[in-house]
Each structure stands twice: as structure tokens, then as C-alpha cells.
Amino acid sequence: MQKINCLTAYRQELQEHILAAAMEEFRRRGVRAVKMDDIAGKLAISKRTLYEIYENKETLLLEALKLHELQTDTHMRAYVEDNAHNVIETIIEFYDIHIQQAAGVNPLFYEELHRYPAVLAFFEEKHVERMHNQNLFFNRGVAEGFFRKDVDFDIVSRIADASMDYVMRTQMYREFNLEYILHNVTLLYVRGICTEAGVRLLDSALGSRDKLCGEKL
């Protein structure tokens, strides 16, 4: 039994190492440029071992993305559930995480995700789930006095989604880095739903970050 448990623990640890290495390579080089051989070589394991765990690159990509999203969601859920943080502080935490995640990512990574149907289906499912959570979050912000109660959040969120779709469709991230784009989208849409108290708190928090995101390239 102990031997089986050790093998199971080793297998789980190996899977985590594979997913971390794969995500690093995908984000740095783009998806198409990365071969299964590259991942196996990076981890000093045989290609056969890699294929025993992940049957092809699309499966590996999907599982790496799922783990990445799970880690972000788990962190943000814990942050939101901590009553010491108000909605503006939560937005800033979410903003900081996504700015850090966007840093240094090869534009090809975003472009090539659309080639994989399973990946698109996963993100569509996540979008539906997050829209529900965003509406609950907006109601909390209204109750805290930081979000305007006269805003139709459904309309604002749809327009924000359309804006990011436009960014990706037109490859705007080739002209401006993604951190810079996210900074401006945050200023435009989040600031627009804030009360005066929310604007003051948001501007104060973002002010220290302006220099970090003030460059277009």
C-alpha cells in the first residue's frame, strides 16, 4: 500500500511539473513552436512517459490552462471571502495578478489558443461562471458604497468583453503591450462604475502603478 501511495504521489508531482513547464514554454514561445519533445527534454523525462500522461499537445495545453485558471480562481476566492478586503481592494488584487501574468507573454500564445476547440469551449464555460460571480461582486460593491447603483452592470460587462475581443481580434497587443492595454481598460470600465468614494480609492491604488504601466511598449 505504501509503495502504491508513493507512486501516486510521484505521478501527481510529475504531472504538476509537466503542466508548469508546458505553460512556461507555451507563454514564452507560443503554442505551435513547442513540441512534446521540448517538454520532455526540459524535464529530463522520456517522451513515452510524457505521452502516457498527456496523449497529445492539445490535451497538455488544456490541462495546463485549467491548472493556471484554478490557481488564480482559488487565490481570488480566498481574497474575496476575507472580509478585511473591500471591492476596490479586490479589484486591485485581481488587476495586479493579471498584469503580472501578462508580462513577457509571446503574442503568439494568445493568437494560437483559438486553434484549439477544447480550449475555446473551456474558456466559454469559465466565462459563464465568472459572469455570475461578477454580478454578485457588483451587488456587493453597491452595498459597500463603492459602485454606482444606477449602472446596468450587465451592459457594462458586455461592452468590456467586446472591447477585449476587439483587442485580441485586431492583435492590438502587437502595437501596445498587454499590461498597458489592461491598465487602460481598467481605468475606463471600472472607474466608470464607481461612486466618488470608489473613484478616490481606485485612483489612489492605481496611482502607484501608473509608472509601471505608463509605457506603450
Beta strands, then each sheet from edge to edge (+ up, - down):
end
